[in-house]
Amino acid sequence: GKCVTFQCGEQVELPEDGVYLLQTRARREIGYPWTSHNAMVVSLKGCTRGTDASGTAHVHLNRAVTRVDELRVVVTWAGDVRELDTHVYTSAMDQIDYSVCGESVNGVTLNLDSCNGTGPETATIRVKPKLGYSLSLKLVGDPAATGSVWAGSMARAHVYDSTGLIAVFHVPPVDHSAAGLQWWHVLAFHGSQWKNEGHDLFRVNQLSDSSLPDIAVPGWTIMEAASRADWEEMSGEMHQLFVSGQPGPVPVLMPQQLSVLTNMQGESLLGVVCRTSHDSTDGDDRAAGDEEGLTPAQKQMKAVTELLHWTLELDKKSSSVNAQAMGLPAEECLNKEIRERGVEECYIFRAAVSASVEVSLEIFRRLAAVVKRSPLTSKIRSFFYLHGNALLDVAVTKRPSNSVSRVVEAILSVEAMWERQQRKAFDMGDKVQVERVVGNGEFLPGTICKVTGVDRLHVTLLTRPTSGDGGRTRTLACGNGYHNFTAIAPALQDLDIVEVHPLRLRWRCSALASARTRHQELVYIAKNMDLKDGVSPEQRRILQAESALKRCISMLSEKFSE
């Protein structure tokens, strides 16, 4: 019960042998609010040693948490362990680790990553009411990861909130001979319980060979089932979560909204589903059914239907504007896919190219309804304004021929694909054709590079106008009452840029050109077929593809010019 107080650099003599609690506190005059920290020291026959392997008492000070919605976890260790890595998971499918050290990801920041030594590693969580959190530690540099290594690590996780230290976690008891235990799952909690006493922290405190703790993580398990194309498991996970109401013993990572869920690669749940197609080469799903008579394509469509249904229900329950998306991924989710993976890897492009045909048709049916009731300035309309041409082009060139016409028809049902053509509402980057001479029906391909007003557009020509006529053709291309572009900007006179009225333009659809090229190739093959001995399966597929592309050309011609 004796207390000895001393300042930094001061030598003291302990009054007697024994175990002492060493408490370190920063001086207030240094201008920063710090918490105190404790360590144990042993005094024996005048020698004082710390409790780690080196005999040193390591004390790590931690700046005090000042926000009432923040939690901080400070991890330290000793022994022969070289490194522990801190991993924080959220129900929005975020994983925060050393790769994003110093960055805030959905309010979670790994402030300090210790690569060699005894720590500390520090993670700060700015708690959001709709998110669940789980914190785990990974043992690095020891493939065996035996229980004895963990037991000798003296690893501790100190948890702080604005009131100070609220919990300390120690490595749980473990069989020293157990191997492969690379993970220590420490704690979990849900933001909706933050205001409860103790924040309802769940003490997971288990060693495991799995990167995820044995707590309810349905958002992750649904995503993992979809990535394996295990549609029965995906349906089962959703049924357990949303129908039976039993997501697991501790639903800390239960997703509040599936519409904003992405995996660590930035893919939406629907985007993962659209990776897999069960269409057979002749367009029919003839794979053997299971004991219930369901084929893989039918199982996939059942899982997609349930996914869209529960996504919508969760959005309604959360009173989210995402409910207007009819179960499709939210705009923020689509933007994340585009930002992290590129536009051709977002769920809309995958639906056009690689998804099973029935899945693709259902997605575009819903997109058509969403776009129809969205304002002209909405982001989803802007997506089709900006990427619609490329979307059609990849569908025509990459979609299997047995389903291409059905998918193209579904894409064209989205009015944002063609509505601007009717209004002559051109924008920068649009691919167009410029009428070369007024009234003669001859056009030059180009791309709009600048919009200077409602009646003047600058177009970069892809085909240089005929020279040798003293520039007369170029002047005519800028005609209809407007002067040659070179007269407006002489410095650009060597560039193929013209200024024209919108009435002189029409849209150029690269998908239509691609369809015609592909169709001509198939027509040539069909004309040279030897059909004396009947039609072989391969010849039948070619004829069906030629017919499908012919239908695509007809549909595209109604909406676009080439």
Disulfide bonds with the S-S distance in Angstrom:
none
